[in-house]
């Protein structure tokens, strides 16, 4: 599957670089770059953005100041729409956050942007997983025990948000009985909820689960349940090579059901996971930014995510580095939007519009 090298953070890095070339360059380097992050403060995206912002400025002419501005709402769509419709194509303001392909596939009115018209600088892979409380009834000691629990309480941000859809699809595929509680503003809020016992299951970046839940995992209060993986047309499971002690969803399904998953729901979940886990974060400019500026931004980003201190931060926090999606990966995955099959569209619409 994916290799751990440069996760969503990379997105922020390139963002910062956006500052440097455009009309004002003739008069000198930019003094400030604004990164619009599609989430509130304290969550995974915000943490990543602020971490990478430490390294971006040094690779831009004039060593500009990098400013992170939070614009939460709509699972990142508010910020995306702002970049697409309002921000000037002057390489001073860039989007960093999740992309929401289901909204483009379903042509929802909430999404004003068209991702293929934005200037993609880079993208962050992000192996998603769930973390569960172990003190439910009956107690969870291994991943398969989740099947025995009655009415798990699953936390999320919104029923049609990317992580909530992944949660519901995967639990429905397994056949787990659960109740959704949504409305948590970001990962930090939902993490506090699971620590307090308000919810039993939380979906997040696997790296964030390890980093944020480490003490509770060691204390036996929480445990990673499974992570999301994909299966190719030949039946080969694409696992994350840096995750050793947690099963991927497909392997867990086979363990509890004695066969590989199949059917419309699995096809749709497999398709969706390929898009939002193999590339969940994008670094993008408004439409109309020049090719020269895009090239410079991509080069600045590559230098930023190669910084030893940048990589070391994640290795120390999680045991592995951030995940990277190459520009070619990003283009390939965005191209999948045009390959979705009718039964997958129908299933996505069901989960997005009805919450079921």
C-alpha atoms as one frame of an Amber mdcrd trajectory, in Angstrom:
protein
   0.000   0.000   0.000   1.480   3.347   1.003   4.918   3.990   2.382   5.439
   6.299   5.308   7.359   9.329   4.100   5.382  12.541   3.978   1.791  12.785
   4.999  -0.697  15.536   4.831   1.869  17.882   6.169   3.575  17.987   2.908
   0.554  19.812   1.703   1.160  22.655   4.023   4.703  22.861   2.967   3.912
  23.575  -0.592   1.323  25.968   0.522   3.795  28.161   2.076   5.807  28.256
  -1.031   2.922  29.786  -2.811   3.978  33.069  -1.424   6.848  33.649  -3.561
   6.260  34.270  -7.247   3.656  36.387  -8.945   3.238  39.918  -9.949   4.898
  41.406  -6.912   7.997  39.343  -7.462   9.291  41.894  -9.863   9.505  44.225
  -6.890  10.932  41.674  -4.464  10.101  38.481  -2.616   6.868  38.122  -0.726
   6.874  38.807   2.990   4.044  36.470   3.982   2.259  33.362   2.786  -1.227
  32.454   4.031  -2.224  28.822   4.314  -5.974  28.307   4.532  -6.564  25.097
   6.494  -9.943  23.439   6.081 -10.385  22.563   9.757 -10.438  24.148  13.184
  -7.403  24.477  15.462  -6.045  21.459  17.277  -6.954  18.715  14.819  -4.752
  16.619  12.563  -4.841  19.024   9.625  -4.079  22.036  11.774  -1.247  20.250
  13.560   0.263  19.155  10.275  -0.047  22.613   8.758   1.651  24.324  11.657
   4.425  21.758  11.757   5.241  22.080   8.091   4.976  25.855   8.178   8.169
  25.823  10.221  10.151  24.617   7.202   8.491  26.162   4.165   9.669  29.724
   4.469  13.334  28.811   4.347  12.890  27.442   0.795  11.152  30.522  -0.584
  12.784  33.734  -1.812  13.070  36.224   1.029  12.291  33.595   3.694   8.674
  34.753   4.029   6.587  34.381   7.144   4.069  31.554   6.847   0.674  32.220
   8.433  -1.873  29.462   9.069  -5.512  30.521   8.946  -8.243  28.087   9.986
 -11.472  27.960   8.017 -13.481  24.974   9.308 -16.814  23.805   7.986 -18.339
  21.502   5.417 -15.651  18.812   5.770 -13.163  21.200   4.188 -15.555  22.453
   1.524 -15.878  25.958   2.976 -12.148  26.508   2.693 -11.995  24.820  -0.699
 -14.779  27.021  -2.041 -13.037  30.110  -0.668  -9.808  29.263  -2.470 -11.679
  28.416  -5.654 -14.055  31.386  -5.786 -12.522  34.179  -3.710  -8.747  33.853
  -3.408  -6.701  35.606  -6.092  -4.439  33.527  -8.352  -1.410  35.451  -7.091
   0.286  32.571  -5.248  -0.149  34.251  -1.879  -3.030  32.132  -0.586  -3.299
  28.354  -0.868  -5.572  25.595   0.355  -4.394  22.793   2.601  -6.787  20.097
   3.712  -8.884  17.181   2.627 -10.389  16.857  -0.796 -13.957  15.590  -0.965
 -14.371  13.578  -4.184 -17.816  12.258  -3.238 -19.151  15.813  -3.469 -17.805
  16.193  -7.001 -19.044  12.735  -8.015 -22.548  13.487  -6.747 -22.438  17.090
  -8.010 -23.568  18.398  -4.652 -24.410  22.118  -4.499 -22.255  22.532  -1.367
 -19.057  22.099  -3.377 -18.477  25.004  -5.738 -14.950  23.988  -6.688 -13.791
  21.588  -9.371 -10.629  19.924  -8.185  -9.234  19.315 -11.660  -9.239  23.076
 -12.309  -7.236  23.911  -9.196  -3.451  23.942  -9.248  -2.377  20.753  -7.472
   1.023  21.197  -5.862   1.093  17.932  -3.991  -0.950  15.548  -1.930  -0.757
  13.674   1.326  -1.606  10.049   1.753  -3.174   9.217   5.068  -3.840   5.685
   6.201  -7.056   5.928   8.164  -7.981   3.721  11.075 -10.284   3.426  14.038
  -9.405   3.522  17.709 -11.770   1.860  20.187 -12.352   1.889  23.925 -11.555
  -1.494  25.431 -13.864  -1.200  28.454 -17.083  -1.734  26.508 -19.303  -4.758
  27.136 -17.993  -7.307  26.445 -14.427  -6.008  26.721 -12.388  -5.715  23.540
  -9.049  -7.515  23.736  -8.485  -8.042  20.015  -9.875  -6.477  16.873 -12.396
  -9.268  16.179 -14.030  -8.665  19.569 -15.715  -5.605  18.101 -18.222  -8.015
  16.542 -19.468  -9.032  20.005 -20.228  -5.542  21.276 -23.825  -4.370  21.207
 -24.528  -0.772  20.185 -21.085   0.745  19.941 -21.221   4.533  20.076 -19.269
   5.918  17.123 -18.167   9.553  17.112 -17.824  11.794  14.085 -18.079  15.298
  12.680 -21.005  15.005  10.248 -22.855  12.082   8.691 -21.760  13.046   5.186
 -18.161  13.825   6.106 -15.386  11.644   4.707 -14.399   9.979   7.975 -18.013
   9.369   9.014 -18.801   7.721   5.687 -15.730   5.489   6.042 -16.840   4.594
   9.569 -20.382   3.700   8.583 -19.442   1.788   5.448 -16.802  -0.292   7.222
 -18.947  -1.106  10.260 -21.909  -1.958   8.037 -19.662  -4.189   5.940 -18.462
  -6.035   9.037 -21.970  -6.277  10.456 -21.261  -4.378  13.667 -24.169  -2.880
  15.623 -23.510   0.779  16.362 -24.959   4.216  16.981 -23.548   7.374  15.381
 -23.010  10.548  17.404 -21.868  13.404  15.191 -21.100  17.076  15.540 -17.617
  17.004  17.033 -15.756  19.934  15.559 -12.415  18.233  14.927 -10.157  15.371
  15.881  -9.111  16.972  19.137 -12.720  17.290  20.330 -13.613  13.731  19.368
 -10.459  12.430  21.054 -11.510  14.079  24.312 -14.925  12.471  23.851 -13.504
   8.966  23.576 -11.201   9.524  26.555 -14.183  10.714  28.630 -16.254   7.724
  27.568 -18.831   9.679  25.556 -18.062   7.576  22.483 -16.483   4.159  21.953
 -15.068   4.421  18.421 -13.196   7.172  16.612 -11.881   7.364  13.050  -8.630
   9.213  12.477  -5.290   9.142  10.769  -3.445   6.051  11.973  -0.412   8.189
  12.780  -2.582  10.535  14.834  -4.085   7.575  16.673  -0.601   6.431  17.655
   0.612   9.925  18.513  -2.424  11.204  20.377  -3.658   7.980  21.985  -0.275
   6.524  22.897  -0.597   6.870  26.697  -4.150   5.483  26.707  -3.107   2.595
  24.451  -0.212   1.720  26.762  -2.531   1.949  29.775  -4.935  -0.537  28.178
  -7.803   1.952  27.850  -7.795   2.308  24.067  -6.563   0.194  21.158  -6.353
   0.576  17.384  -9.173  -1.513  15.918  -8.358  -1.751  12.218  -7.031   0.432
   9.436  -8.450   0.965   5.963  -6.809  -0.836   3.062  -7.753  -1.630  -0.523
  -7.902  -4.679  -2.769  -6.932  -4.673  -6.432  -8.807  -6.348  -9.295  -6.829
  -9.560  -8.792  -7.771  -9.874  -5.144  -4.441  -8.648  -3.768  -4.788  -6.696
  -0.531  -2.795  -3.446  -0.508  -1.601  -3.187   3.098   0.348  -0.392   4.775
   3.896  -1.674   5.134   4.594   0.402   8.247   1.685  -0.962  10.328   2.573
  -4.225  12.040   0.249  -4.810  14.992  -3.159  -3.745  13.675  -5.189  -5.674
  11.062  -6.456  -3.971   7.976 -10.198  -3.993   7.457 -10.144  -6.601   4.679
  -8.069  -9.006   6.779 -10.381  -8.483   9.747 -13.417  -9.154   7.567 -11.865
 -12.412   6.368 -11.056 -13.394   9.958 -14.613 -12.932  11.214 -16.520 -14.033
   8.087 -14.152 -16.644   6.625 -14.001 -15.070   3.167 -12.948 -11.916   1.385
 -15.528  -9.118   1.219 -17.500  -8.554  -1.974 -20.660  -6.892  -3.231 -21.815
  -3.352  -3.916 -20.968  -1.982  -0.469 -17.441  -3.373  -0.548 -16.876  -2.190
  -4.116 -17.877   1.318  -3.080 -15.852   1.304   0.128 -12.819  -0.034  -1.749
 -13.179   2.684  -4.400 -13.678   5.422  -1.828 -10.774   4.266   0.349  -8.499
   4.336  -2.674  -9.347   8.000  -3.177  -9.491   9.389   0.356  -6.832   7.310
   2.116  -4.249   7.066  -0.640  -4.748  10.794  -1.119  -6.776  12.540   1.537
  -4.969  15.890   1.811  -4.238  18.169  -1.092  -2.103  21.236  -1.472  -3.683
  23.424  -4.119  -3.820  26.914  -5.540  -6.821  28.771  -6.942  -7.478  28.308
 -10.670  -5.329  30.471 -12.905  -1.976  30.329 -11.100   0.808  30.242 -13.675
   2.701  27.071 -14.541   5.922  28.804 -13.516   4.562  29.458 -10.043   3.245
  25.923  -9.746   6.642  24.544 -10.688   8.369  26.687  -8.068   5.872  25.696
  -5.414   6.279  22.011  -6.158  10.045  22.319  -5.923   9.831  24.229  -2.632
   7.506  21.617  -1.210   9.832  18.781  -2.179  12.667  20.474  -0.304  10.525
  21.181   2.744   9.330  17.601   3.238  12.879  16.312   2.772  14.098  18.330
   5.756  15.538  15.890   8.325  13.893  17.796  11.171  10.533  17.591   9.451
  10.749  13.828   9.046  12.232  13.335  12.493   9.245  15.030  14.137   6.931
  12.283  12.898   9.324   9.448  13.482   9.677  10.484  17.119   5.934  10.953
  17.556   4.670   7.817  15.820   7.596   5.533  14.997   7.280   6.195  11.272
   7.446   9.172   8.993   4.582  11.016   7.304   3.038   9.537   4.176   3.480
  11.115   0.770   1.468  10.919  -2.403   3.478  11.939  -5.449   2.130  14.386
  -7.994   1.607  11.477 -10.391  -0.300   9.631  -7.644  -2.470  12.702  -7.126
  -3.293  12.979 -10.822  -4.073   9.258 -11.052  -6.332   9.291  -8.001  -8.163
  12.410  -9.153  -8.731  10.636 -12.437 -10.638   7.905 -10.581 -13.525  10.340
 -10.140 -14.386   9.717 -13.774 -14.293   5.920 -13.436 -16.877   5.418 -10.691
 -19.491   2.805 -11.630 -23.267   3.306 -11.380 -23.733   0.996  -8.374 -20.917
   2.814  -6.574 -22.533   6.176  -7.298 -25.807   4.870  -5.903 -24.162   3.595
  -2.712 -22.207   6.817  -2.211 -25.414   8.802  -2.674 -27.176   6.635  -0.119
 -24.512   7.249   2.527 -24.069  10.912   1.714 -27.714  11.947   1.460 -29.510
   9.645   3.896 -26.896   8.890   6.525 -27.564   5.160   6.110
